[in-house]
Amino acid sequence: MYPSFKYTRTTMKKILLPALLACAVATTAPVSQARAQTVCPAAPTATVVSGNITQNTTWSSANVYLLSGFVYVKAGATLTIPAGTIIKGDKATKGSLIVEQGARLIAEGTASQPIVFTSNEPAGSRARGDWGGIIICGRAPVNLAGTPVVEGGVGSTYGGTDANDNSGSLKYVRIEFPGIAFQPNSEINGLTLAGVGAGTQIDYVQVYGSGDDSFEWFGGTVNAKHLVAVAATDDDFDTDNGFQGKVQYGLIVREQNTADVSGSTAFESDNDAGGSANTPQTAPIFSNVTALLRTPIGAAANFTRAMHLRRNTSISIFNTVLSGWPTGLTLDGAAAQANATNGGLVLKNNVLANMTTRNFEAAGVTTYDVAGFWNAAANSNTVYSTATDLGLNAGNFTPDADVIQDFLPTSTSPLRTGAAFTDAKLADSFFEKTGTFRGAFGTVNWVAGWTNFNPQTTCYNRPGITLAAKAASDQLQQLTVSPNPSAGQASLNFELKRSGTASVRVLDVTGRTVATVLTDGKLAAGTQQVALPTTLQAGVYMAQIITNETSQSVRFVVAK
């Protein structure tokens, strides 16, 4: 179920319910983004880039670039992309950017002017897999023999002996609508890091709407912070072929009706495709990740596990929160299970919530006690039965918000405490150890400003205008529906920190507006209660409130 919150009543405004308007169209548009334009200008003539980049090249934020086909940055060359630059991928030619071994990509945006890689399709017509993605190939160790070729049909090789290899830097970068299946088991992901070394810097990178995985690591030692995976098709964080890097602070928000037939996970990890004992062993360390999935619909059968750890992986995950998958943790195969027993695979101070089928699963060797491993006192892991127990804002579970939600845990959330950094795997100075919070957020909403949770509607025809949706306001708090489920009579409850205007509507599971309850109502600061329609048929609905500063939604059930 979705988060809902109790609150202390202070003042109460009762707003009478207008007559139910079945199938009504909402009269209020979503809150506009900070950089939204009244009219999207005509697309400028793009600077088309194709073939090979063989010498040091610097692009300009005054241009819009179009990747035509596979564009390779060749060994010895550095491609520098300044803050605020827009790069589009051509759909017909599967435009992609491949940084080969010995080349570098310096793509450093800022919080106010991120670099955006996005679809070349017009606003409203964009889709997963509109273009390829970004592939970086380095010379760091992998556990494959010979000279491996990266997935996706691009023909580039990766791997080597230089753990500190430097392929450049990505900072404040968005990658929107990428991900194509070149052939089965050979896809281009949002961001592919193949044999990338620890000399490379990855920080503040968002992948939105990938047609395959958001992030996939094939071996290598690169570290990363502040990764955001939104509305992917397949996996969010996929680690293989001897990846041994470290990642801290990650946000995963899934779209409830989009999943891959292969089984979509937040974490998928293999040593290699055959589960061999090849070295270096896949042994990344993740800390402080929040992974959220609303109750799946439509493609629900293709959502499988929050964590699918298999094929002799020794991944370790700490201080992480996962909510909403059918299964929480699957330890798959004798080798991965043995790694959990002997301390190679470590899961500590983590939280599972609202796993709809089971919390734990043993696969391959089905007698392994996964619950016993998770619940061992030394591991300090937690299980909650509902997402409500997490104390998060309801809008955090919605991946297509026009306004970036406040992802900070509420004042009563159990996630504000419970983290620990005492395990030896977290001793490295890479990990920030000042917070006690579990999940990706403590006191800083670090996604604010540079990310975009609804790029489908963004105008990218004006060079340099890439500022993301405005940060969430704290005006709207404690959004709930009660009772929930209801027999037909329920109210939408919330608190306004500041007075303002508000519109309220009810949507069905397809996103269709079935009732407009309030239009531009003027509300004073304080606790509010809005009566919801009593004539709704049995089913699942979303109540959406849009104020002059922000918007949020909450799910509710009518059971008659």
Buried (B, 14 or more C-beta within 10 A) or exposed (E): BBBBBEBEEEEEEEBEBBEBBEEBEBEBEBBBBBBBEEEBEEBEEBBEBBEEBEEEEEBEBEBBBBBBBBBBBBEEBBBBBBBBBBBBBBBEBBBBBBBBBBBBBBBBBBBBBBBBBBBBBEBEEBEBBBBBBBBBBBBBBBBBEEEBBBBBBBEBBBBBEBBEBBBBBBBBBBBBBBBBBBEEEEBBBBBBBBBBBBBBBBBBBBBBBBBBBBBBBBBBBBBBBBBBBBBBBBBBBBBBBBBBBBBBBBBBBBBBBBBBEBBBBBBBBBBBEEBBEBEBBBBBBBBBBBBBBBBBEEBEEBBBBBBBBBBBBBBBBBBBBBBBBBBBBBBBBEBBBBBBEEEBBBBBBBBBBBBBEBBBBBBBBEEBBBBEBBBEEEBBBBBBEEBBBBBBBBBBBBBBBBBBBBBBBBEEBBBBEBBBBEBEBBEEEBBEBEBBBBBBBBEEBBBBBBBBBBBBBBBBBBBBBBBBBBBBBEBBBBBBBEEBBBEBEBBBBBBBEBBBBBBBBBBBBEEEBBBBBBBEBEBEBBBBBBBBBEEBEEEBBBBBBBBBBBBBBBBBBBEE
